Amino acid sequence: MKKIQGLSPAKINLTLDVFRKKTGENFHPLKTIFHKISLVDKVEIVENSTFVIEGKFSCKMEENLIHKAFSLVQKNYSTAKSVKVKIKKNIPEKSGLGGGSSNFATFIQLYFQLFDMGQIPNSIIEASKSFGKDIPFFFGKTSCSLGNSFGEDINPLNFNFSKTPIFIYQPTFKNATAQMYQTLQNLGTHFTQDFLQNPSLEKCGNGFDQFLKEEKYKMILKKLTLKNFHLCGSGSCFFSLKKHDVSHCKIFEVNCL
């Protein structure tokens, strides 16, 4: 019975600039710098008579991005074999850390390796954009990339922040992505441009950092200086380069990959 194991890494957005929607567009244009981190889900795929996902998820199986990834493979390969996917979740869901998108890409990468299917065709990667704008980043081999358009136009960067400590803080509440975008006022920032001109983790910045001023964040950050913290995407998790005493949060001490 064939089986394969692999790691599905989380990401943080070192920078994230959100621009005003263009007429007729459903999404806001973005400019962002993604970086993979050492917080990972552990994935095992085993050849099986039926398709099964085993793991702790809050969504229904048909809504799971791994299920959608397998459906995409089936759509493109009529003889695709069924598998059992065993996953140990370490990346918090709906946190801005890209766990679901990473799972999608990692599943397809491992599936192709398991059945000796060769290189993943660009058509699969292109199709993945409809399931998550950041999914193409996780198909890439580089740890750091520039994301343009809506985040799906990926260009690898050769910045070396490997092994730099990052501290992730997971609050007890979740952020609703749609509402975050609807209420975002900090549009048209230039954090990414500034970072590219002077690549330093001290230059991190996210248009969504404005929400750290909300009462729910102020209650856990108390009197800490807000400029030391940045949201992970639009999710509820946030990060810092140094460890701080943040109340009512689970803290993950990780590294840039």
C-alpha positions as CSV (number, residue, x, y, z in Angstrom):
1,M,0.0,0.0,0.0
2,K,1.5,3.3,-1.1
3,K,1.9,6.1,1.3
4,I,3.8,9.4,1.7
5,Q,4.3,12.0,4.4
6,G,5.0,15.7,4.2
7,L,4.8,19.1,6.0
8,S,2.4,21.9,5.2
9,P,3.8,25.2,6.3
10,A,2.0,28.3,7.5
11,K,2.8,31.8,6.2
12,I,2.9,35.4,7.4
13,N,2.5,38.5,5.3
14,L,5.6,40.6,6.0
15,T,3.8,43.3,4.2
16,L,0.3,43.8,2.9
17,D,-1.1,46.7,0.9
18,V,-4.7,46.8,-0.1
19,F,-6.0,49.1,-2.8
20,R,-9.5,50.3,-3.8
21,K,-11.5,47.9,-5.9
22,K,-11.7,48.7,-9.6
23,T,-15.1,49.0,-11.3
24,G,-16.5,45.5,-11.9
25,E,-13.9,43.7,-9.8
26,N,-15.0,41.4,-6.9
27,F,-11.7,41.7,-5.0
28,H,-9.4,44.4,-3.8
29,P,-6.0,44.6,-5.7
30,L,-3.1,43.6,-3.3
31,K,0.6,43.9,-3.1
32,T,2.1,41.7,-0.4
33,I,5.2,39.8,0.6
34,F,4.6,36.3,1.8
35,H,7.0,34.3,3.9
36,K,6.7,30.6,5.0
37,I,7.3,29.8,8.7
38,S,8.1,26.7,10.6
39,L,4.6,26.3,12.0
40,V,3.4,23.3,10.0
41,D,0.6,20.7,9.7
42,K,1.7,17.1,9.3
43,V,0.2,15.4,6.3
44,E,0.2,11.7,5.4
45,I,-1.5,10.3,2.2
46,V,-2.2,6.6,2.0
47,E,-3.7,4.8,-1.1
48,N,-7.3,3.8,-0.2
49,S,-10.5,2.4,-1.7
50,T,-12.3,5.6,-1.0
51,F,-11.4,9.3,-0.4
52,V,-11.2,10.1,3.3
53,I,-9.9,13.0,5.4
54,E,-8.9,12.3,9.0
55,G,-8.1,15.4,11.1
56,K,-9.6,18.1,13.3
57,F,-11.5,20.5,11.1
58,S,-14.4,22.8,11.9
59,C,-15.8,22.6,8.4
60,K,-17.7,19.9,6.6
61,M,-15.5,17.6,4.5
62,E,-16.9,18.8,1.2
63,E,-15.9,22.4,2.2
64,N,-12.4,21.3,3.2
65,L,-9.7,22.7,0.8
66,I,-8.0,19.2,0.7
67,H,-11.3,17.8,-0.5
68,K,-11.5,20.5,-3.2
69,A,-7.9,19.8,-4.1
70,F,-8.7,16.1,-4.7
71,S,-11.7,17.1,-6.7
72,L,-9.5,19.3,-8.9
73,V,-7.1,16.3,-9.5
74,Q,-10.1,14.1,-10.4
75,K,-11.4,16.7,-12.8
76,N,-8.0,16.7,-14.6
77,Y,-7.2,13.0,-14.3
78,S,-10.1,10.6,-14.8
79,T,-8.1,7.6,-13.5
80,A,-7.1,9.4,-10.2
81,K,-6.9,6.9,-7.3
82,S,-8.6,7.5,-4.0
83,V,-6.6,8.1,-0.9
84,K,-6.9,8.5,2.9
85,V,-5.5,11.8,4.1
86,K,-4.3,11.9,7.7
87,I,-3.5,15.4,8.9
88,K,-2.3,16.7,12.3
89,K,-3.5,20.3,12.5
90,N,-1.1,22.7,14.2
91,I,-1.9,25.8,12.2
92,P,-5.0,27.6,13.6
93,E,-7.9,27.8,11.3
94,K,-9.2,31.2,10.0
95,S,-6.1,32.9,11.5
96,G,-4.5,34.6,8.5
97,L,-1.7,32.0,8.5
98,G,-2.8,30.3,5.2
99,G,-3.3,26.8,6.7
100,G,-6.1,25.8,4.3
101,S,-4.3,27.1,1.2
102,S,-1.1,25.4,2.3
103,N,-3.0,22.1,2.8
104,F,-4.4,22.4,-0.7
105,A,-1.0,22.8,-2.4
106,T,0.8,20.3,-0.1
107,F,-1.9,17.6,-0.8
108,I,-1.5,18.0,-4.6
109,Q,2.3,18.0,-4.4
110,L,2.4,14.8,-2.2
111,Y,-0.3,13.2,-4.4
112,F,1.7,13.7,-7.5
113,Q,4.8,12.3,-5.8
114,L,2.9,9.3,-4.4
115,F,1.7,8.2,-7.8
116,D,4.7,9.2,-9.8
117,M,2.7,11.7,-11.9
118,G,5.6,14.0,-12.8
119,Q,5.6,17.7,-12.6
120,I,2.4,19.5,-11.6
121,P,1.0,21.2,-14.7
122,N,0.5,24.9,-14.8
123,S,-3.2,24.4,-15.5
124,I,-3.6,22.9,-12.0
125,I,-1.8,25.8,-10.3
126,E,-3.9,28.3,-12.4
127,A,-7.1,26.5,-11.4
128,S,-6.1,26.6,-7.7
129,K,-6.5,30.4,-7.7
130,S,-10.2,30.1,-7.7
131,F,-10.1,28.3,-4.4
132,G,-7.6,30.7,-2.6
133,K,-5.7,33.6,-4.0
134,D,-2.6,32.7,-1.9
135,I,-2.5,29.0,-2.9
136,P,0.0,29.5,-5.8
137,F,2.5,30.8,-3.3
138,F,2.5,27.4,-1.5
139,F,3.2,25.6,-4.8
140,G,6.5,27.6,-5.0
141,K,9.8,26.3,-3.8
142,T,11.0,29.6,-2.4
143,S,10.2,30.7,1.2
144,C,9.6,34.3,0.3
145,S,7.6,35.8,-2.6
146,L,6.0,38.9,-3.8
147,G,2.3,38.7,-4.5
148,N,0.6,41.1,-6.9
149,S,-2.9,41.4,-8.5
150,F,-5.2,39.8,-5.9
151,G,-2.2,38.0,-4.3
152,E,-2.1,35.2,-6.8
153,D,0.5,36.7,-9.2
154,I,3.6,35.2,-7.5
155,N,7.2,36.3,-8.0
156,P,9.9,34.6,-5.9
157,L,12.2,36.9,-3.8
158,N,15.7,35.9,-2.7
159,F,15.6,37.6,0.7
160,N,17.2,35.4,3.3
161,F,15.4,35.6,6.7
162,S,15.8,31.9,7.4
163,K,15.8,30.9,11.1
164,T,14.8,34.4,12.2
165,P,12.5,34.0,15.2
166,I,8.9,35.0,14.8
167,F,6.3,35.0,17.6
168,I,2.7,34.3,16.6
169,Y,-0.2,35.2,18.9
170,Q,-3.5,33.5,18.6
171,P,-6.4,35.3,20.4
172,T,-9.6,33.6,21.4
173,F,-11.7,35.4,18.8
174,K,-11.8,35.1,14.9
175,N,-11.9,37.8,12.3
176,A,-14.5,37.7,9.5
177,T,-12.4,38.3,6.3
178,A,-15.3,39.9,4.3
179,Q,-16.0,42.3,7.1
180,M,-12.4,43.2,7.5
181,Y,-12.1,44.2,3.9
182,Q,-15.5,46.0,4.0
183,T,-14.4,48.2,6.9
184,L,-10.7,48.7,6.0
185,Q,-9.9,52.4,5.8
186,N,-6.1,52.1,5.5
187,L,-6.1,51.7,1.7
188,G,-3.3,52.4,-0.7
189,T,-0.4,52.0,1.7
190,H,3.2,51.4,0.5
191,F,4.6,49.0,3.0
192,T,5.7,46.6,0.2
193,Q,7.4,49.2,-1.9
194,D,9.3,50.4,1.2
195,F,10.3,46.9,2.1
196,L,11.6,46.1,-1.4
197,Q,13.7,49.2,-1.3
198,N,15.2,48.3,2.1
199,P,14.6,44.6,2.9
200,S,14.5,44.4,6.7
201,L,12.0,42.7,9.0
202,E,11.9,46.0,10.8
203,K,10.0,47.3,7.7
204,C,7.1,44.9,8.1
205,G,3.7,46.5,7.7
206,N,0.1,45.6,7.0
207,G,-2.8,47.8,6.1
208,F,-5.0,45.7,8.4
209,D,-2.8,46.7,11.4
210,Q,-5.4,49.5,11.9
211,F,-7.6,46.9,13.6
212,L,-5.0,46.4,16.4
213,K,-6.5,49.7,17.7
214,E,-9.9,48.0,18.2
215,E,-11.0,47.3,21.8
216,K,-10.8,43.5,21.4
217,Y,-7.1,43.8,20.6
218,K,-6.4,46.6,23.0
219,M,-7.7,44.5,25.8
220,I,-5.0,41.8,25.2
221,L,-2.2,44.1,24.1
222,K,-2.8,46.5,27.0
223,K,-0.1,49.2,27.0
224,L,2.3,47.5,24.6
225,T,3.4,49.5,21.6
226,L,1.2,48.6,18.6
227,K,4.0,49.2,16.1
228,N,5.7,46.1,17.3
229,F,2.8,43.9,16.1
230,H,1.4,43.1,12.7
231,L,-1.7,41.1,11.7
232,C,-1.1,37.8,9.8
233,G,-2.9,38.7,6.6
234,S,-6.5,39.7,7.6
235,G,-6.8,37.0,10.2
236,S,-7.1,37.3,14.0
237,C,-3.5,36.1,14.6
238,F,-0.8,38.6,14.8
239,F,3.0,38.5,15.1
240,S,6.1,40.2,16.4
241,L,9.8,39.9,16.1
242,K,10.4,39.8,19.8
243,K,8.4,38.0,22.5
244,H,6.0,40.1,24.4
245,D,3.8,39.4,27.4
246,V,0.4,39.3,25.6
247,S,-2.6,38.1,27.7
248,H,-5.3,35.6,26.7
249,C,-3.3,34.4,23.6
250,K,-1.7,31.1,22.7
251,I,1.9,31.9,21.6
252,F,3.8,30.0,18.9
253,E,7.5,30.6,18.8
254,V,8.6,29.7,15.2
255,N,11.2,30.7,12.6
256,C,11.2,32.0,9.1
257,L,11.9,29.1,6.7
